[in-house]
Amino acid sequence: MFSKICIAEFVMMCICSLCHLDFDSTLVPSENTLFHWAQRNAEYIVPLYCFDPRHYVGTYNFNLPKTGPFRLHFLLNSIKDLRNTLRSKGSNLVVRRGKPEEVVADLIKQLGSVSSVAFHEEVTSEELNVEKRVKEVCARMKVKVHTCWGSTLYHRDDLPFHHISRLPDVYTQFRKAVETQSRVRPVFPTPETLNPLPPGLEEGDIPTAADLEQPEPVADSRSAFPCSGGESPALERLKHYFWDTNLVASYKETRNGLIGVDYSTKFAPWLAMGCISPRYIYHQIQQYERERTANQSTYWVIFELLWRDYFKFVAVKYGNRLFQIKGLQDKHVPWKLDMKLFDAWKEGRTGVPFVDANMRELAMTGFMSNRGRQNVASFLTKDLGLDWRLGAEWFEYLLIDYDVCSNYGNWLYSAGIGNDPRENRKFNMIKQGLDYDNNGDYVRQWVPELQRIRGGDVHTPWALSSAALSHAEVSLGETYPAPVVVAPEWNRHFNKKPVGSGVGPSARGKKGPSHTPKQHRDRGIDFYFSKSKNL
Ligand SMILES: Cc1cc2nc3c(=O)[nH]c(=O)nc-3n(C[C@H](O)[C@H](O)[C@H](O)COP(=O)(O)OP(=O)(O)OC[C@H]3O[C@@H](n4cnc5c(N)ncnc54)[C@H](O)[C@@H]3O)c2cc1C
């Protein structure tokens, strides 16, 4: 039998990028990432992905479906792509259906002399429970366990806080500390070849959605994320966004867009699935800045990637408080559980067109812009007063880029019980709609019932005269819902204009593209472009 076999397990949905494994410059082998470690320590490696049935049950509180069709489709493509890459390097991806702890136990028994089981560390409770069970199996079967940290830009061990309990509760403080006191580790080049599977081991079929009793997604030509899963499409996207089009150099001006593929990087689904490493993106930005241009936009991609890191470390600091109704602030809010209102929100039938357009986009494509997410989350929690966990679990179900820490962290932030230092931050749906979809094109794209209302008036159909509505063939409460709520502050934005101008050109002044950008304040920019950043 074989003297040394390592099972490199992709527990949960972590698909290891083979091209850009991160390099640890210390000489401690236990701190190197999965494949490089396994290459050095095992004659045979079994890269393993388990389709865990627990991913296809209901969500924790409200029993919504847990994995939506768009994410599953993306996952299946990622698995196929990973198998192809591994095969091209002399290895393969072993695929099994079942709980990782049971699959690993079976494989250890079947193979006879497994030396170790290795996997990337996760931070949230469901994933930690699986890790715990895998560790128990290994302990029982006298197999060593090796774990690696892998998914963040800054390595957990490089954080400039003595203990995770010292992680600042304000993002800016976190960002400034890591930018000045930590460094992003380099990436390793692609290993040309990998140690093979043990002879005779069945690779296993990649299931279809139907095998997993899940629906197939229906493609929608309006999707802002028409991309496929896997490392190869992720690298292709980066090449397009950085090197072929220079879009990265205008990211800060376009990132609040709503329509099309190119207003933002669209890296999130690949990052969430582990198909691309944030360190690889970071080093590509550095190279781009050296060879092409360094500006506020190139920095801003890193600024946003740091939010992703932040939410992961917040999850480490706060554990299950990330999921609890009182949030990180342990604050009692009398959230409502009105399922009729929730249904209207999730189905895009609230009668508030900017909200409905975003919610329909999510349901029909599995993607929604960051601008949209902030607005619909604020609407659910602040305008409707619904339990924020309803929204978080709906996003968990549908988002292609669902990432447990980013999703729950952002929802807590929107609900005002997370990391936002500003109290009572509430978005004004009408102002936001007019700022970011000035001409109403985005709303009309997803809410065809309002197609005949021209310009920005499409954001407030209830403020139009009955003549204007009838001319646009809209009957509120019949062809399109009357608004479930009208917040008092919205009046400022539709009472200014003469009522009833809805079928003519926009009455709201300048027309512009739907993705008219809003500038952020330039926090962080001075630091990034100052010489002291390498200190
Ligand atoms: C309520 C709510 C829920 C969200 N849920 C998720 C989620 O489950 N998964 C997820 O990846 N993002 C989530 N986000 C953050 C953000 O909306 C998405 O990362 C972004 O829209 C993805 O598009 P992009 O890759 O083109 O982003 P870009 O604008 O191109 O940003 C580049 C990268 O930075 C990171 N990033 C940007 N904004 C954030 C942010 N606010 N928080 C964390 N990381 C960020 C992402 O990795 C993103 O790919 C959520 C935001 C809100 C308000």
PDBQT file of the ligand as one rigid body, heavy atoms in Angstrom, charges set to zero:
ROOT
HETATM    1  C1  LIG A 601     -26.653  43.800   2.320  1.00  0.00    +0.000 C 
HETATM    2  C2  LIG A 601     -25.387  43.438   1.583  1.00  0.00    +0.000 A 
HETATM    3  C3  LIG A 601     -25.036  42.104   1.419  1.00  0.00    +0.000 A 
HETATM    4  C4  LIG A 601     -23.852  41.763   0.764  1.00  0.00    +0.000 A 
HETATM    5  N1  LIG A 601     -23.535  40.437   0.617  1.00  0.00    +0.000 NA
HETATM    6  C5  LIG A 601     -22.354  40.095   0.049  1.00  0.00    +0.000 A 
HETATM    7  C6  LIG A 601     -21.969  38.737  -0.090  1.00  0.00    +0.000 A 
HETATM    8  O1  LIG A 601     -22.671  37.809   0.331  1.00  0.00    +0.000 OA
HETATM    9  N2  LIG A 601     -20.789  38.462  -0.705  1.00  0.00    +0.000 N 
HETATM   10  C7  LIG A 601     -19.969  39.453  -1.160  1.00  0.00    +0.000 A 
HETATM   11  O2  LIG A 601     -18.904  39.154  -1.709  1.00  0.00    +0.000 OA
HETATM   12  N3  LIG A 601     -20.301  40.743  -1.019  1.00  0.00    +0.000 NA
HETATM   13  C8  LIG A 601     -21.453  41.102  -0.449  1.00  0.00    +0.000 A 
HETATM   14  N4  LIG A 601     -21.794  42.424  -0.342  1.00  0.00    +0.000 N 
HETATM   15  C9  LIG A 601     -20.796  43.448  -0.708  1.00  0.00    +0.000 C 
HETATM   16  C10 LIG A 601     -20.854  44.005  -2.152  1.00  0.00    +0.000 C 
HETATM   17  O3  LIG A 601     -22.139  44.440  -2.446  1.00  0.00    +0.000 OA
HETATM   18  C11 LIG A 601     -20.392  42.978  -3.198  1.00  0.00    +0.000 C 
HETATM   19  O4  LIG A 601     -19.131  42.450  -2.826  1.00  0.00    +0.000 OA
HETATM   20  C12 LIG A 601     -20.229  43.622  -4.576  1.00  0.00    +0.000 C 
HETATM   21  O5  LIG A 601     -21.415  44.235  -4.964  1.00  0.00    +0.000 OA
HETATM   22  C13 LIG A 601     -19.830  42.555  -5.585  1.00  0.00    +0.000 C 
HETATM   23  O6  LIG A 601     -19.636  43.113  -6.856  1.00  0.00    +0.000 OA
HETATM   24  P1  LIG A 601     -18.172  43.357  -7.423  1.00  0.00    +0.000 P 
HETATM   25  O7  LIG A 601     -17.345  42.142  -7.272  1.00  0.00    +0.000 OA
HETATM   26  O8  LIG A 601     -18.311  43.905  -8.789  1.00  0.00    +0.000 OA
HETATM   27  O9  LIG A 601     -17.636  44.463  -6.419  1.00  0.00    +0.000 OA
HETATM   28  P2  LIG A 601     -16.547  45.622  -6.615  1.00  0.00    +0.000 P 
HETATM   29  O10 LIG A 601     -17.227  46.914  -6.392  1.00  0.00    +0.000 OA
HETATM   30  O11 LIG A 601     -15.824  45.457  -7.883  1.00  0.00    +0.000 OA
HETATM   31  O12 LIG A 601     -15.561  45.412  -5.380  1.00  0.00    +0.000 OA
HETATM   32  C14 LIG A 601     -14.378  44.613  -5.473  1.00  0.00    +0.000 C 
HETATM   33  C15 LIG A 601     -14.427  43.548  -4.395  1.00  0.00    +0.000 C 
HETATM   34  O13 LIG A 601     -14.373  44.143  -3.108  1.00  0.00    +0.000 OA
HETATM   35  C16 LIG A 601     -15.172  43.391  -2.185  1.00  0.00    +0.000 C 
HETATM   36  N5  LIG A 601     -16.246  44.241  -1.657  1.00  0.00    +0.000 N 
HETATM   37  C17 LIG A 601     -16.782  45.336  -2.218  1.00  0.00    +0.000 A 
HETATM   38  N6  LIG A 601     -17.695  45.895  -1.395  1.00  0.00    +0.000 NA
HETATM   39  C18 LIG A 601     -17.748  45.118  -0.297  1.00  0.00    +0.000 A 
HETATM   40  C19 LIG A 601     -18.493  45.154   0.910  1.00  0.00    +0.000 A 
HETATM   41  N7  LIG A 601     -19.386  46.126   1.178  1.00  0.00    +0.000 N 
HETATM   42  N8  LIG A 601     -18.317  44.160   1.811  1.00  0.00    +0.000 NA
HETATM   43  C20 LIG A 601     -17.431  43.162   1.589  1.00  0.00    +0.000 A 
HETATM   44  N9  LIG A 601     -16.685  43.093   0.478  1.00  0.00    +0.000 NA
HETATM   45  C21 LIG A 601     -16.836  44.053  -0.461  1.00  0.00    +0.000 A 
HETATM   46  C22 LIG A 601     -15.768  42.229  -2.972  1.00  0.00    +0.000 C 
HETATM   47  O14 LIG A 601     -14.951  41.100  -2.783  1.00  0.00    +0.000 OA
HETATM   48  C23 LIG A 601     -15.690  42.723  -4.413  1.00  0.00    +0.000 C 
HETATM   49  O15 LIG A 601     -15.597  41.670  -5.348  1.00  0.00    +0.000 OA
HETATM   50  C24 LIG A 601     -22.994  42.785   0.287  1.00  0.00    +0.000 A 
HETATM   51  C25 LIG A 601     -23.363  44.122   0.459  1.00  0.00    +0.000 A 
HETATM   52  C26 LIG A 601     -24.545  44.446   1.094  1.00  0.00    +0.000 A 
HETATM   53  C27 LIG A 601     -24.900  45.901   1.265  1.00  0.00    +0.000 C 
ENDROOT
TORSDOF 0
